[in-house]
Amino acid sequence: MKFEIAPLDSYAERITIGIAYLGGLLTLPLLFAYLSNLRWGGLLIPTAVAVSIALFLLLAYAAQPLAYIVEDDRLRIQRRWWRTLDIPFTRITGVSLAPALAGMPRAGLRFAFNPGVFGYQGPFRLDPYGEAFFLATNRERLVAVARQRTTSLIISPARPRAFMEALNDKRSQHALRAMTEEGMTERAGELR
């Protein structure tokens, strides 16, 4: 089952547009110097900052999730240009809605790799909740996926409740299949 990502929330849209405008504004002195046929060494600094901003925008766009796919034995997170992230059901310990994180990044944020440009991506440290890894686009539709031996994954499908129900249903089916197969191998061992 394929679940679409939630559209960018208003905060992420404003941050993305603001950072893009800032990068564009920093290239204006270079453009004016070129048009007036001036060569000025001080243009190197705003140009370097603009290139850094463009690179960050490109990386954030490349890592943005495209879809959340619930398969028979794993959750797949499809991203724009980066590799797909696979999480086997055996590593998932729980799934729940995460409405308490809707105030992020304005409240409780202590560290974040990307708190708003094309969504919320990378490792985050949230004050009362600890560490989490975000691949989300909308703070109002967050779902937490608890994983064994690593930080929780926070995602934002367009339909969070339907996603959560489908993922829990597939996890239950997978666990039942694994128990049935385990029982059959035990019986086969007893018959020998």
Secondary structure, DSSP 8 states (H G I E B T S, - for coil): -EEEB----HHHHHHHHHHHHHHHHHHHHHHHHHHTT---GGGHHHHHHHHHHHHHHHHHHHH-EEEEEE-SSEEEEEESSS--EEEEGGGEEEEEE-GGGGGTTTSSEEEEEEEETTEEEEEEEETTTEEEEEEES-GGG-EEEEETTS-EEEE-BSSHHHHHHHHHHHHHHHHHHHHHHHHHHHHHHHH-
